[in-house]
Amino acid sequence: MDTTFIASRPSGRTRRPKTYRADRVCTDFSCQTILSRYNKRDACHIHAPVKFPRIRGRFEDDE
Ligand SMILES: [Zn+2]
């Protein structure tokens, strides 16, 4: 096995922000919203699946 190319990787040298392709559009069929390069999702903020945190009455301290 040739292990020449797995020797050393320059890691932690430059910390680039994680970016994505700039020409992506929302996965919604009828949506043409161009996604931000920093948007890790495949849909715009309208069509991206939203998690609803279950905070309803959770932090209410009613006896
Ligand atoms: Zn969309």
PDB file of the backbone (N, CA, C, O) and the ligand in Angstrom, with CONECT records:
HET     ZN  A 101       1
ATOM      1  N   MET A   1       0.834  -1.206   0.000  1.00  0.00           N
ATOM      2  CA  MET A   1       0.000   0.000   0.000  1.00  0.00           C
ATOM      3  C   MET A   1       0.868   1.254   0.000  1.00  0.00           C
ATOM      4  O   MET A   1       1.831   1.381   0.756  1.00  0.00           O
ATOM      5  N   ASP A   2       0.495   2.146  -0.855  1.00  0.00           N
ATOM      6  CA  ASP A   2       1.260   3.380  -0.941  1.00  0.00           C
ATOM      7  C   ASP A   2       0.665   4.431  -0.012  1.00  0.00           C
ATOM      8  O   ASP A   2      -0.473   4.862  -0.195  1.00  0.00           O
ATOM      9  N   THR A   3       1.418   4.824   0.952  1.00  0.00           N
ATOM     10  CA  THR A   3       0.896   5.772   1.944  1.00  0.00           C
ATOM     11  C   THR A   3       1.520   7.145   1.790  1.00  0.00           C
ATOM     12  O   THR A   3       1.574   7.930   2.737  1.00  0.00           O
ATOM     13  N   THR A   4       1.979   7.416   0.613  1.00  0.00           N
ATOM     14  CA  THR A   4       2.691   8.672   0.400  1.00  0.00           C
ATOM     15  C   THR A   4       1.803   9.895   0.594  1.00  0.00           C
ATOM     16  O   THR A   4       2.222  10.906   1.156  1.00  0.00           O
ATOM     17  N   PHE A   5       0.590   9.781   0.125  1.00  0.00           N
ATOM     18  CA  PHE A   5      -0.251  10.969   0.047  1.00  0.00           C
ATOM     19  C   PHE A   5      -1.139  11.187   1.264  1.00  0.00           C
ATOM     20  O   PHE A   5      -1.895  12.157   1.311  1.00  0.00           O
ATOM     21  N   ILE A   6      -1.062  10.326   2.217  1.00  0.00           N
ATOM     22  CA  ILE A   6      -1.875  10.538   3.405  1.00  0.00           C
ATOM     23  C   ILE A   6      -1.011  10.942   4.591  1.00  0.00           C
ATOM     24  O   ILE A   6      -1.385  10.779   5.752  1.00  0.00           O
ATOM     25  N   ALA A   7       0.141  11.467   4.256  1.00  0.00           N
ATOM     26  CA  ALA A   7       1.109  11.801   5.305  1.00  0.00           C
ATOM     27  C   ALA A   7       0.616  12.930   6.194  1.00  0.00           C
ATOM     28  O   ALA A   7       0.228  12.706   7.340  1.00  0.00           O
ATOM     29  N   SER A   8       0.634  14.119   5.671  1.00  0.00           N
ATOM     30  CA  SER A   8       0.290  15.239   6.534  1.00  0.00           C
ATOM     31  C   SER A   8      -0.610  16.218   5.811  1.00  0.00           C
ATOM     32  O   SER A   8      -0.408  16.542   4.641  1.00  0.00           O
ATOM     33  N   ARG A   9      -1.582  16.664   6.524  1.00  0.00           N
ATOM     34  CA  ARG A   9      -2.461  17.682   5.999  1.00  0.00           C
ATOM     35  C   ARG A   9      -2.266  18.949   6.789  1.00  0.00           C
ATOM     36  O   ARG A   9      -2.273  18.905   8.019  1.00  0.00           O
ATOM     37  N   PRO A  10      -2.093  20.071   6.134  1.00  0.00           N
ATOM     38  CA  PRO A  10      -2.008  21.329   6.876  1.00  0.00           C
ATOM     39  C   PRO A  10      -3.360  21.675   7.483  1.00  0.00           C
ATOM     40  O   PRO A  10      -4.237  22.227   6.819  1.00  0.00           O
ATOM     41  N   SER A  11      -3.502  21.349   8.719  1.00  0.00           N
ATOM     42  CA  SER A  11      -4.791  21.588   9.345  1.00  0.00           C
ATOM     43  C   SER A  11      -4.688  22.715  10.351  1.00  0.00           C
ATOM     44  O   SER A  11      -3.672  22.881  11.026  1.00  0.00           O
ATOM     45  N   GLY A  12      -5.753  23.481  10.437  1.00  0.00           N
ATOM     46  CA  GLY A  12      -5.782  24.556  11.411  1.00  0.00           C
ATOM     47  C   GLY A  12      -4.912  25.730  11.024  1.00  0.00           C
ATOM     48  O   GLY A  12      -4.576  26.568  11.860  1.00  0.00           O
ATOM     49  N   ARG A  13      -4.558  25.787   9.788  1.00  0.00           N
ATOM     50  CA  ARG A  13      -3.710  26.882   9.368  1.00  0.00           C
ATOM     51  C   ARG A  13      -4.537  28.123   9.036  1.00  0.00           C
ATOM     52  O   ARG A  13      -4.332  29.201   9.594  1.00  0.00           O
ATOM     53  N   THR A  14      -5.445  27.943   8.142  1.00  0.00           N
ATOM     54  CA  THR A  14      -6.360  29.037   7.844  1.00  0.00           C
ATOM     55  C   THR A  14      -7.773  28.575   8.117  1.00  0.00           C
ATOM     56  O   THR A  14      -8.225  27.541   7.624  1.00  0.00           O
ATOM     57  N   ARG A  15      -8.438  29.353   8.895  1.00  0.00           N
ATOM     58  CA  ARG A  15      -9.804  28.961   9.234  1.00  0.00           C
ATOM     59  C   ARG A  15     -10.768  29.725   8.356  1.00  0.00           C
ATOM     60  O   ARG A  15     -11.149  30.851   8.673  1.00  0.00           O
ATOM     61  N   ARG A  16     -11.146  29.138   7.296  1.00  0.00           N
ATOM     62  CA  ARG A  16     -12.107  29.789   6.430  1.00  0.00           C
ATOM     63  C   ARG A  16     -13.517  29.493   6.904  1.00  0.00           C
ATOM     64  O   ARG A  16     -13.813  28.393   7.370  1.00  0.00           O
ATOM     65  N   PRO A  17     -14.363  30.465   6.783  1.00  0.00           N
ATOM     66  CA  PRO A  17     -15.766  30.180   7.089  1.00  0.00           C
ATOM     67  C   PRO A  17     -16.321  29.203   6.083  1.00  0.00           C
ATOM     68  O   PRO A  17     -15.999  29.252   4.895  1.00  0.00           O
ATOM     69  N   LYS A  18     -17.141  28.335   6.567  1.00  0.00           N
ATOM     70  CA  LYS A  18     -17.688  27.319   5.698  1.00  0.00           C
ATOM     71  C   LYS A  18     -18.686  27.941   4.732  1.00  0.00           C
ATOM     72  O   LYS A  18     -19.723  28.465   5.138  1.00  0.00           O
ATOM     73  N   THR A  19     -18.368  27.877   3.498  1.00  0.00           N
ATOM     74  CA  THR A  19     -19.274  28.455   2.518  1.00  0.00           C
ATOM     75  C   THR A  19     -19.760  27.375   1.561  1.00  0.00           C
ATOM     76  O   THR A  19     -19.161  26.307   1.433  1.00  0.00           O
ATOM     77  N   TYR A  20     -20.815  27.677   0.925  1.00  0.00           N
ATOM     78  CA  TYR A  20     -21.404  26.731  -0.011  1.00  0.00           C
ATOM     79  C   TYR A  20     -21.491  27.390  -1.376  1.00  0.00           C
ATOM     80  O   TYR A  20     -21.136  28.557  -1.547  1.00  0.00           O
ATOM     81  N   ARG A  21     -21.947  26.657  -2.298  1.00  0.00           N
ATOM     82  CA  ARG A  21     -22.023  27.204  -3.650  1.00  0.00           C
ATOM     83  C   ARG A  21     -22.908  28.440  -3.692  1.00  0.00           C
ATOM     84  O   ARG A  21     -23.922  28.518  -3.000  1.00  0.00           O
ATOM     85  N   ALA A  22     -22.521  29.374  -4.490  1.00  0.00           N
ATOM     86  CA  ALA A  22     -23.216  30.657  -4.508  1.00  0.00           C
ATOM     87  C   ALA A  22     -24.394  30.665  -5.458  1.00  0.00           C
ATOM     88  O   ALA A  22     -25.219  31.579  -5.429  1.00  0.00           O
ATOM     89  N   ASP A  23     -24.471  29.671  -6.282  1.00  0.00           N
ATOM     90  CA  ASP A  23     -25.528  29.702  -7.296  1.00  0.00           C
ATOM     91  C   ASP A  23     -26.640  28.701  -7.005  1.00  0.00           C
ATOM     92  O   ASP A  23     -27.319  28.221  -7.913  1.00  0.00           O
ATOM     93  N   ARG A  24     -26.809  28.405  -5.748  1.00  0.00           N
ATOM     94  CA  ARG A  24     -27.868  27.468  -5.401  1.00  0.00           C
ATOM     95  C   ARG A  24     -29.196  28.211  -5.273  1.00  0.00           C
ATOM     96  O   ARG A  24     -29.244  29.380  -4.892  1.00  0.00           O
ATOM     97  N   VAL A  25     -30.226  27.524  -5.590  1.00  0.00           N
ATOM     98  CA  VAL A  25     -31.556  28.101  -5.393  1.00  0.00           C
ATOM     99  C   VAL A  25     -32.365  27.168  -4.499  1.00  0.00           C
ATOM    100  O   VAL A  25     -32.017  26.008  -4.279  1.00  0.00           O
ATOM    101  N   CYS A  26     -33.429  27.714  -4.010  1.00  0.00           N
ATOM    102  CA  CYS A  26     -34.303  26.961  -3.120  1.00  0.00           C
ATOM    103  C   CYS A  26     -34.795  25.687  -3.800  1.00  0.00           C
ATOM    104  O   CYS A  26     -35.074  25.675  -4.999  1.00  0.00           O
ATOM    105  N   THR A  27     -34.895  24.636  -3.030  1.00  0.00           N
ATOM    106  CA  THR A  27     -35.324  23.364  -3.595  1.00  0.00           C
ATOM    107  C   THR A  27     -36.812  23.333  -3.903  1.00  0.00           C
ATOM    108  O   THR A  27     -37.296  22.441  -4.600  1.00  0.00           O
ATOM    109  N   ASP A  28     -37.511  24.292  -3.391  1.00  0.00           N
ATOM    110  CA  ASP A  28     -38.933  24.349  -3.694  1.00  0.00           C
ATOM    111  C   ASP A  28     -39.132  24.596  -5.187  1.00  0.00           C
ATOM    112  O   ASP A  28     -38.483  25.456  -5.783  1.00  0.00           O
ATOM    113  N   PHE A  29     -40.019  23.843  -5.760  1.00  0.00           N
ATOM    114  CA  PHE A  29     -40.174  23.843  -7.202  1.00  0.00           C
ATOM    115  C   PHE A  29     -40.513  25.219  -7.759  1.00  0.00           C
ATOM    116  O   PHE A  29     -40.027  25.609  -8.821  1.00  0.00           O
ATOM    117  N   SER A  30     -41.330  25.930  -7.049  1.00  0.00           N
ATOM    118  CA  SER A  30     -41.815  27.213  -7.564  1.00  0.00           C
ATOM    119  C   SER A  30     -41.051  28.392  -6.972  1.00  0.00           C
ATOM    120  O   SER A  30     -41.435  29.548  -7.154  1.00  0.00           O
ATOM    121  N   CYS A  31     -39.998  28.097  -6.282  1.00  0.00           N
ATOM    122  CA  CYS A  31     -39.269  29.161  -5.609  1.00  0.00           C
ATOM    123  C   CYS A  31     -37.922  29.376  -6.291  1.00  0.00           C
ATOM    124  O   CYS A  31     -37.179  28.431  -6.553  1.00  0.00           O
ATOM    125  N   GLN A  32     -37.636  30.608  -6.561  1.00  0.00           N
ATOM    126  CA  GLN A  32     -36.384  30.935  -7.255  1.00  0.00           C
ATOM    127  C   GLN A  32     -35.406  31.661  -6.342  1.00  0.00           C
ATOM    128  O   GLN A  32     -34.447  32.282  -6.800  1.00  0.00           O
ATOM    129  N   THR A  33     -35.658  31.573  -5.085  1.00  0.00           N
ATOM    130  CA  THR A  33     -34.820  32.294  -4.148  1.00  0.00           C
ATOM    131  C   THR A  33     -33.392  31.766  -4.183  1.00  0.00           C
ATOM    132  O   THR A  33     -33.155  30.568  -4.033  1.00  0.00           O
ATOM    133  N   ILE A  34     -32.470  32.655  -4.378  1.00  0.00           N
ATOM    134  CA  ILE A  34     -31.067  32.263  -4.375  1.00  0.00           C
ATOM    135  C   ILE A  34     -30.582  32.143  -2.942  1.00  0.00           C
ATOM    136  O   ILE A  34     -30.757  33.046  -2.124  1.00  0.00           O
ATOM    137  N   LEU A  35     -29.980  31.026  -2.669  1.00  0.00           N
ATOM    138  CA  LEU A  35     -29.564  30.773  -1.297  1.00  0.00           C
ATOM    139  C   LEU A  35     -28.224  31.441  -1.002  1.00  0.00           C
ATOM    140  O   LEU A  35     -27.345  31.564  -1.855  1.00  0.00           O
ATOM    141  N   SER A  36     -28.128  31.846   0.196  1.00  0.00           N
ATOM    142  CA  SER A  36     -26.873  32.443   0.625  1.00  0.00           C
ATOM    143  C   SER A  36     -25.770  31.400   0.655  1.00  0.00           C
ATOM    144  O   SER A  36     -26.028  30.213   0.855  1.00  0.00           O
ATOM    145  N   ARG A  37     -24.583  31.835   0.462  1.00  0.00           N
ATOM    146  CA  ARG A  37     -23.455  30.900   0.517  1.00  0.00           C
ATOM    147  C   ARG A  37     -23.259  30.369   1.924  1.00  0.00           C
ATOM    148  O   ARG A  37     -22.623  29.338   2.145  1.00  0.00           O
ATOM    149  N   TYR A  38     -23.815  31.090   2.847  1.00  0.00           N
ATOM    150  CA  TYR A  38     -23.658  30.670   4.234  1.00  0.00           C
ATOM    151  C   TYR A  38     -24.869  29.891   4.732  1.00  0.00           C
ATOM    152  O   TYR A  38     -24.932  29.466   5.885  1.00  0.00           O
ATOM    153  N   ASN A  39     -25.804  29.722   3.848  1.00  0.00           N
ATOM    154  CA  ASN A  39     -26.977  28.939   4.203  1.00  0.00           C
ATOM    155  C   ASN A  39     -26.675  27.474   3.971  1.00  0.00           C
ATOM    156  O   ASN A  39     -26.445  27.049   2.839  1.00  0.00           O
ATOM    157  N   LYS A  40     -26.675  26.720   5.026  1.00  0.00           N
ATOM    158  CA  LYS A  40     -26.312  25.317   4.891  1.00  0.00           C
ATOM    159  C   LYS A  40     -27.487  24.456   4.466  1.00  0.00           C
ATOM    160  O   LYS A  40     -27.345  23.265   4.192  1.00  0.00           O
ATOM    161  N   ARG A  41     -28.638  25.084   4.418  1.00  0.00           N
ATOM    162  CA  ARG A  41     -29.815  24.328   4.041  1.00  0.00           C
ATOM    163  C   ARG A  41     -30.024  24.387   2.526  1.00  0.00           C
ATOM    164  O   ARG A  41     -29.370  25.148   1.813  1.00  0.00           O
ATOM    165  N   ASP A  42     -30.928  23.584   2.083  1.00  0.00           N
ATOM    166  CA  ASP A  42     -31.182  23.505   0.641  1.00  0.00           C
ATOM    167  C   ASP A  42     -32.387  24.322   0.229  1.00  0.00           C
ATOM    168  O   ASP A  42     -32.789  24.320  -0.934  1.00  0.00           O
ATOM    169  N   ALA A  43     -32.956  25.015   1.187  1.00  0.00           N
ATOM    170  CA  ALA A  43     -34.139  25.801   0.869  1.00  0.00           C
ATOM    171  C   ALA A  43     -34.007  27.166   1.520  1.00  0.00           C
ATOM    172  O   ALA A  43     -33.237  27.363   2.461  1.00  0.00           O
ATOM    173  N   CYS A  44     -34.774  28.091   0.994  1.00  0.00           N
ATOM    174  CA  CYS A  44     -34.747  29.414   1.578  1.00  0.00           C
ATOM    175  C   CYS A  44     -35.416  29.378   2.951  1.00  0.00           C
ATOM    176  O   CYS A  44     -35.958  28.356   3.372  1.00  0.00           O
ATOM    177  N   HIS A  45     -35.365  30.494   3.621  1.00  0.00           N
ATOM    178  CA  HIS A  45     -35.879  30.479   4.986  1.00  0.00           C
ATOM    179  C   HIS A  45     -37.379  30.278   5.032  1.00  0.00           C
ATOM    180  O   HIS A  45     -37.946  29.976   6.082  1.00  0.00           O
ATOM    181  N   ILE A  46     -38.007  30.445   3.903  1.00  0.00           N
ATOM    182  CA  ILE A  46     -39.454  30.221   3.864  1.00  0.00           C
ATOM    183  C   ILE A  46     -39.757  28.735   3.724  1.00  0.00           C
ATOM    184  O   ILE A  46     -40.681  28.224   4.357  1.00  0.00           O
ATOM    185  N   HIS A  47     -39.002  28.062   2.918  1.00  0.00           N
ATOM    186  CA  HIS A  47     -39.303  26.672   2.606  1.00  0.00           C
ATOM    187  C   HIS A  47     -38.464  25.669   3.383  1.00  0.00           C
ATOM    188  O   HIS A  47     -38.699  24.462   3.318  1.00  0.00           O
ATOM    189  N   ALA A  48     -37.516  26.164   4.094  1.00  0.00           N
ATOM    190  CA  ALA A  48     -36.720  25.247   4.891  1.00  0.00           C
ATOM    191  C   ALA A  48     -37.586  24.649   5.995  1.00  0.00           C
ATOM    192  O   ALA A  48     -38.430  25.338   6.567  1.00  0.00           O
ATOM    193  N   PRO A  49     -37.382  23.402   6.285  1.00  0.00           N
ATOM    194  CA  PRO A  49     -38.141  22.783   7.365  1.00  0.00           C
ATOM    195  C   PRO A  49     -37.836  23.467   8.692  1.00  0.00           C
ATOM    196  O   PRO A  49     -36.682  23.642   9.085  1.00  0.00           O
ATOM    197  N   VAL A  50     -38.878  23.831   9.339  1.00  0.00           N
ATOM    198  CA  VAL A  50     -38.713  24.572  10.585  1.00  0.00           C
ATOM    199  C   VAL A  50     -39.017  23.663  11.759  1.00  0.00           C
ATOM    200  O   VAL A  50     -40.021  22.952  11.792  1.00  0.00           O
ATOM    201  N   LYS A  51     -38.132  23.714  12.696  1.00  0.00           N
ATOM    202  CA  LYS A  51     -38.393  22.973  13.924  1.00  0.00           C
ATOM    203  C   LYS A  51     -39.088  23.898  14.909  1.00  0.00           C
ATOM    204  O   LYS A  51     -38.613  24.994  15.209  1.00  0.00           O
ATOM    205  N   PHE A  52     -40.177  23.446  15.382  1.00  0.00           N
ATOM    206  CA  PHE A  52     -40.859  24.242  16.383  1.00  0.00           C
ATOM    207  C   PHE A  52     -40.455  23.775  17.768  1.00  0.00           C
ATOM    208  O   PHE A  52     -40.814  22.682  18.205  1.00  0.00           O
ATOM    209  N   PRO A  53     -39.726  24.596  18.426  1.00  0.00           N
ATOM    210  CA  PRO A  53     -39.335  24.213  19.785  1.00  0.00           C
ATOM    211  C   PRO A  53     -40.550  24.128  20.690  1.00  0.00           C
ATOM    212  O   PRO A  53     -41.439  24.979  20.663  1.00  0.00           O
ATOM    213  N   ARG A  54     -40.557  23.113  21.460  1.00  0.00           N
ATOM    214  CA  ARG A  54     -41.727  22.926  22.329  1.00  0.00           C
ATOM    215  C   ARG A  54     -41.523  23.698  23.622  1.00  0.00           C
ATOM    216  O   ARG A  54     -41.151  23.150  24.660  1.00  0.00           O
ATOM    217  N   ILE A  55     -41.778  24.964  23.514  1.00  0.00           N
ATOM    218  CA  ILE A  55     -41.558  25.793  24.700  1.00  0.00           C
ATOM    219  C   ILE A  55     -42.883  26.248  25.292  1.00  0.00           C
ATOM    220  O   ILE A  55     -42.928  27.018  26.251  1.00  0.00           O
ATOM    221  N   ARG A  56     -43.940  25.762  24.706  1.00  0.00           N
ATOM    222  CA  ARG A  56     -45.234  26.244  25.150  1.00  0.00           C
ATOM    223  C   ARG A  56     -45.531  25.771  26.557  1.00  0.00           C
ATOM    224  O   ARG A  56     -45.739  24.585  26.810  1.00  0.00           O
ATOM    225  N   GLY A  57     -45.543  26.709  27.443  1.00  0.00           N
ATOM    226  CA  GLY A  57     -45.899  26.390  28.814  1.00  0.00           C
ATOM    227  C   GLY A  57     -44.831  25.615  29.557  1.00  0.00           C
ATOM    228  O   GLY A  57     -45.026  25.185  30.694  1.00  0.00           O
ATOM    229  N   ARG A  58     -43.715  25.447  28.903  1.00  0.00           N
ATOM    230  CA  ARG A  58     -42.711  24.622  29.545  1.00  0.00           C
ATOM    231  C   ARG A  58     -41.988  25.386  30.657  1.00  0.00           C
ATOM    232  O   ARG A  58     -41.682  24.858  31.726  1.00  0.00           O
ATOM    233  N   PHE A  59     -41.738  26.628  30.351  1.00  0.00           N
ATOM    234  CA  PHE A  59     -41.027  27.426  31.333  1.00  0.00           C
ATOM    235  C   PHE A  59     -41.967  28.230  32.222  1.00  0.00           C
ATOM    236  O   PHE A  59     -41.552  29.018  33.072  1.00  0.00           O
ATOM    237  N   GLU A  60     -43.225  27.997  31.987  1.00  0.00           N
ATOM    238  CA  GLU A  60     -44.199  28.665  32.851  1.00  0.00           C
ATOM    239  C   GLU A  60     -44.178  27.965  34.199  1.00  0.00           C
ATOM    240  O   GLU A  60     -44.204  26.740  34.310  1.00  0.00           O
ATOM    241  N   ASP A  61     -44.131  28.779  35.172  1.00  0.00           N
ATOM    242  CA  ASP A  61     -44.077  28.198  36.517  1.00  0.00           C
ATOM    243  C   ASP A  61     -45.421  28.360  37.207  1.00  0.00           C
ATOM    244  O   ASP A  61     -45.569  29.068  38.204  1.00  0.00           O
ATOM    245  N   ASP A  62     -46.378  27.677  36.634  1.00  0.00           N
ATOM    246  CA  ASP A  62     -47.692  27.786  37.261  1.00  0.00           C
ATOM    247  C   ASP A  62     -47.926  26.596  38.186  1.00  0.00           C
ATOM    248  O   ASP A  62     -47.628  25.454  37.837  1.00  0.00           O
ATOM    249  N   GLU A  63     -48.442  26.867  39.321  1.00  0.00           N
ATOM    250  CA  GLU A  63     -48.581  25.821  40.328  1.00  0.00           C
ATOM    251  C   GLU A  63     -49.832  24.983  40.134  1.00  0.00           C
ATOM    252  O   GLU A  63     -50.083  24.060  40.910  1.00  0.00           O
TER     253      GLU A  63
HETATM  254 ZN    ZN A 101     -38.028  28.864  -1.127  1.00  0.00          ZN2+
END
